[in-house]
């Protein structure tokens, strides 16, 4: 942990090891958010990948489909995984993310991966006190479920290295 001062603002740089990578974020030294019963914690995540080889990308998605449904043939997998949306949803269902090992293999574009994908960044944002959880919306999600709440008192913390700010 590193402490530093910028003018009259004191901040703490926190670092967490994630695989071979060191991930950091800033917190104001005097900033402490105490958890309270009923507090809503929302995590908004963005993970980008670039398709480097479309044939390997579809082949990886079809293999994931067959992992999920071992009784299906290769032909059936090819019929059910035909486009980007099919492939993305199958990879998410199978691995929980597009490039299952992305945290360990971040590198330059053109990295030769068997799934034909190149991880191109990840960022998470923590939002405290969102007035409605996704479950509260029932079957009718808002137009933009990723939009930040506009109510005062919502604190945003950007894990990509940005500092906390009040919305």
C-alpha positions in Angstrom: 0.0 0.0 0.0 1.3 3.4 -0.9 0.2 6.7 0.6 0.6 10.0 -1.2 -0.7 13.6 -1.0 -1.9 15.7 -3.9 -2.4 19.2 -2.5 -4.6 18.8 0.6 -6.1 15.5 -0.6 -4.5 12.3 0.8 -5.1 9.0 -1.0 -4.1 5.4 -0.6 -3.1 3.3 -3.6 -4.2 -0.2 -3.0 -3.0 -3.2 -5.0 -4.3 -6.7 -5.3 -2.5 -9.6 -7.1 -4.7 -11.2 -9.7 -2.8 -14.1 -11.4 0.4 -12.6 -12.8 -1.0 -9.1 -12.8 -1.1 -6.4 -10.1 -4.4 -4.6 -10.1 -4.6 -1.2 -8.3 -7.2 1.3 -7.3 -7.3 4.6 -5.4 -9.2 5.3 -2.3 -9.3 8.6 -0.3 -7.7 8.1 3.1 -10.5 9.5 5.0 -13.1 7.6 2.9 -14.6 4.7 4.7 -17.9 3.1 3.7 -19.3 1.0 6.5 -21.6 -1.8 5.3 -25.2 -1.5 6.6 -28.0 -4.0 6.4 -30.1 -3.4 3.3 -27.2 -1.7 1.4 -27.2 -2.5 -2.3 -23.9 -3.3 -3.9 -23.9 -3.3 -7.8 -20.8 -4.4 -9.8 -20.8 -3.3 -13.4 -18.2 -5.2 -15.5 -16.9 -4.7 -19.0 -14.7 -7.2 -20.6 -13.5 -6.6 -24.2 -12.1 -9.2 -26.6 -11.1 -9.0 -30.2 -11.7 -11.8 -32.7 -8.3 -12.7 -34.2 -9.4 -15.9 -35.9 -13.1 -16.3 -36.6 -12.8 -20.0 -37.4 -11.1 -20.8 -34.1 -13.6 -18.6 -32.3 -16.6 -20.6 -33.7 -14.7 -23.9 -33.2 -14.1 -23.0 -29.5 -17.8 -22.1 -29.0 -18.9 -25.3 -30.7 -16.6 -27.3 -28.4 -18.0 -25.5 -25.4 -21.5 -26.4 -26.7 -20.5 -30.0 -26.8 -19.1 -29.8 -23.3 -22.5 -28.5 -22.1 -24.4 -31.0 -24.2 -22.2 -34.1 -24.6 -25.0 -36.1 -26.3 -25.0 -33.8 -29.4 -23.0 -34.4 -32.5 -20.5 -32.0 -34.2 -23.1 -31.3 -36.9 -25.7 -30.4 -34.3 -23.2 -28.1 -32.5 -22.5 -26.4 -35.9 -26.2 -25.9 -36.5 -26.8 -24.4 -33.1 -23.7 -22.2 -33.0 -23.8 -20.3 -36.2 -23.0 -16.6 -35.4 -21.3 -14.3 -33.0 -24.3 -14.1 -30.6 -24.7 -17.9 -30.4 -20.9 -18.3 -29.8 -20.8 -15.5 -27.1 -23.8 -16.9 -25.2 -22.4 -20.5 -25.3 -18.9 -19.4 -24.1 -20.5 -17.4 -21.3 -22.7 -20.3 -20.3 -19.7 -22.7 -20.3 -16.9 -20.5 -18.8 -18.6 -17.5 -17.3 -16.6 -15.2 -19.6 -15.6 -15.1 -23.3 -11.9 -15.8 -22.9 -12.0 -18.2 -19.9 -8.3 -17.7 -19.1 -8.2 -13.9 -20.0 -6.8 -12.8 -16.6 -3.7 -14.9 -17.2 -3.1 -14.2 -20.8 -3.5 -10.4 -21.3 -1.1 -9.4 -24.1 -0.7 -7.7 -27.4 -3.3 -8.1 -30.1 -2.4 -11.0 -32.4 -1.6 -13.3 -29.5 -2.0 -16.8 -30.8 -4.8 -18.3 -28.7 -6.7 -21.5 -29.4 -10.1 -19.8 -29.1 -9.2 -17.2 -31.7 -9.8 -14.3 -29.2 -7.5 -11.7 -27.9 -8.4 -10.2 -24.5 -8.5 -6.4 -24.8 -9.2 -5.1 -21.3 -11.4 -5.4 -18.3 -12.8 -2.8 -15.9 -15.2 -3.1 -13.0 -17.1 -0.4 -11.3 -18.7 -0.7 -7.8 -21.8 1.3 -7.2 -23.2 1.5 -3.7 -26.8 2.3 -2.8 -28.5 1.8 -6.2 -32.2 2.3 -5.3 -33.4 -0.8 -7.2 -31.8 -4.2 -7.6 -32.2 -6.0 -10.9 -34.5 -8.4 -9.1 -36.8 -5.5 -8.1 -37.6 -4.9 -11.8 -39.1 -8.3 -12.3 -39.5 -9.3 -16.0 -39.2 -5.7 -17.2 -35.7 -4.4 -16.9 -35.1 -0.7 -17.3 -34.1 0.6 -20.8 -30.4 0.7 -19.7 -29.7 -1.7 -16.8 -26.1 -0.4 -16.8 -27.0 3.3 -16.4 -25.7 4.8 -13.2 -28.3 6.0 -10.6 -28.8 9.7 -10.6 -29.8 10.0 -6.9 -27.5 12.0 -4.6 -25.5 10.0 -2.2 -24.5 7.3 -4.6 -20.8 6.6 -4.4 -18.9 5.3 -7.4 -15.5 3.5 -7.2 -13.8 2.8 -10.5 -11.4 -0.2 -10.1 -9.5 0.8 -13.2 -7.5 3.3 -11.2 -10.0 6.2 -10.9 -10.8 7.7 -7.6 -14.1 7.6 -5.8 -16.6 10.3 -6.5 -20.1 11.1 -5.5 -22.8 11.0 -8.2 
